[in-house]
Amino acid sequence: MRRRTSSTGLAFYLIMALLAGLIGSVVVGGPSSQATSSCPLPDGGKIVFLTDQSLVGWSQGPNSFGPVSVNIDAGLYRVMAASYDPHSAKPDQVQTGEQWYFEGYKNHARTFRMPVTPDLPESQDVATYTVADRMELAATDALTAFHANTGTDEPNSVAPLCVGFYPIETAQPPVPTDAFCPLTSGIVVELTSAKLLADSSDRHSFGPIAVSIPAGTYDVTLASFDDHNNKPEQAQKQEQWRAVATANGSVLWESPPIADLPEGQNYLTQLVAGSVVFGSDVTGVIAQHAHAGINRPESVAPICMSFVSLTTTNTPEPTTTIPNTTIPDTTIPDTTVPATPSTPEPTIPDTTIPDTTVPATPETTTPTTTETPATTVPETTSPPTTTTSTTTTTTTTTVPATSTPGTTVPRSDDGSAVDIEVLD
């Protein structure tokens, strides 16, 4: 049952609003030591005191406050707000719409609008709320607070006391000057020195990075980085990430996560998988935080990774063809003059003087000569015939019969030549 505010109560609220306005005029206008000490929000962020002046939802009082000058850098933040209403001085008041929100501006242009705070319970004068667990904010130079329930006949008075911006990480952390990839063997893929954040939906992964890794068998090593030297008070026990290998956009393989990067060192390298067989060429690599979705940053930079090939290729050993260096045959050719073909000796005509031994003239009986007409052969008386037993051998030369002109060869009756006996 909701009670209507009496005219007496209305007068009380107007007086309280007036007093709040007087007090607020002293402490509003941005951060100050007085404002910060009056704000119940925890330390560790950028605290902005707004006002302890009540905003009301009806038309009989202010329903906004600001702008208040601020200097909020762009980045990822957890945002808190504190509400105030002196309920302890108003025990009979029941208002269930004591809510407000605020907006940020840069050069008079709105950069963000925060969610509405919950109602401030009647049992409390002050309450704190997380209005944004993780919100990426643009750079902001002014804030203005607004009552969330205007246009009603209830005041629902509430003061937007203060707000706090707690950076999770800057949107783009500077690259540490000493960051480098410690891997040297195999195919080294350099990723990034920007940190992955487990509690950030837009910074829990990095990539894909285009690569060209042939299909084969590999040992895979990951390397982590975080600048722990500059954060000695940090205690994060899950600074881990994993690698995802892709082929033309399709996931081929996910690695086991690398171990937590110890607080006492900036780098960690680890062989996370051995003898990994890739059936296809790897064309992309993605780095993912191993604990994405938790409510802690667990910041870690996936600095690089390496693929060391274990594939034994059956490439034949190169064959070097040695040019033909056969030493030419330097055997001295046989210069022996070949035997001259036997030239048949010309047959020398037999110059042997034929045996000209005149055979013994057989004893001839002189035939009776028939008287030939016109030829008278005188009767010749032959000396006694002497028979010689010694025969003289002489060379007989057959002299062809030659008819000597002018010589008459005696002929016999039958016309044949008559042998003439030559006497020595």
NORVENJO-V370335 format. One record per backbone hydrogen bond with DSSP energy under -1.0 kcal/mol. NH is the residue of the N-H (numbers start at 0). CO is the residue of the C=O. Records with the same first field share a line. If there is no record, write none. Layout:
NH: CO, CO
This chain:
9: 5
10: 6
11: 7
12: 8
13: 9
14: 10
15: 11
16: 12
17: 13
18: 14
19: 15
20: 16
21: 17
22: 18
23: 19
24: 20
25: 22
27: 23
35: 31
36: 32
45: 164
47: 162
49: 160
50: 159
54: 157
55: 61
56: 154
64: 144
67: 142
69: 140
71: 139
74: 136
75: 168
76: 134
77: 165
78: 131
79: 163
80: 128
81: 161
82: 126
83: 158
84: 124
86: 84
88: 85
89: 86
92: 89
98: 96
100: 145
102: 143
103: 111
104: 141
105: 108
108: 105
110: 103
111: 103
113: 101
116: 99
123: 120
126: 82
128: 80
130: 78
131: 78
134: 76
136: 74
139: 71
140: 104
141: 104
142: 67
143: 102
144: 64
145: 100
146: 62
147: 98
150: 56
157: 54
158: 83
160: 81, 158
161: 81
162: 47
163: 79
164: 45
165: 77
167: 75
178: 175
186: 306
188: 304
190: 302
191: 301
195: 299
196: 202
197: 296
199: 196
205: 286
208: 284
210: 282
212: 281
215: 277
217: 275
218: 307
219: 272
220: 305
221: 269
222: 303
223: 267
224: 300
225: 265
227: 225
229: 226
230: 227
233: 230
239: 237
241: 287
243: 285
244: 252
245: 283
246: 249
249: 246
251: 244
252: 244
254: 242
257: 240
264: 261
267: 223
269: 221
271: 219
272: 219
275: 217
277: 215
281: 212
282: 245
283: 245
284: 208
285: 243
286: 205
287: 241
288: 203
289: 239
292: 197
293: 290
299: 195
300: 224
302: 300
303: 222
304: 188
305: 220
306: 186
307: 218
309: 216
356: 393
374: 371
395: 353
398: 396
403: 401
406: 403
411: 415
414: 411
417: 409
